[in-house]
């Protein structure tokens, strides 16, 4: 998909800024304590997995719903992914951590494009 290639190019040009969460997510991240391996991160990573599964279930549930309901689910999905990227950036390290954040960022960009095209 062309968006992912564009984001990958950004990562190559400026990896630090690409893997950093958005300004809103940074404020949320800064309120959280602990780093990789901490009890806080362990708990947040488990909760993040649950939230991502719930968000995916919400998307599946609105496949044939009216457009406004779909758009609300799309926006909620992006919010969950933004928070997840924050948790991944704070609580994981190395290539695996950067890869998780990059995948979240690419997926958020895809969903933002869908929202821009379908939701008003």
ZIHUMO-V421457 format. One line per field, one symbol per residue. phi: phi as a letter, one per 40 degrees, with the letter a starting at -180 (. if undefined). A space follows every 50 residues. Layout:
BEGIN
phi=???
END
This chain:
BEGIN
phi=.ccccccccccccaccccccccdcccccccccbgbdgcdccdcccccccc cccccccccccbdbccddccccccccccccccccccccccbbbgddcccd cccccccccccccccccbbb
END
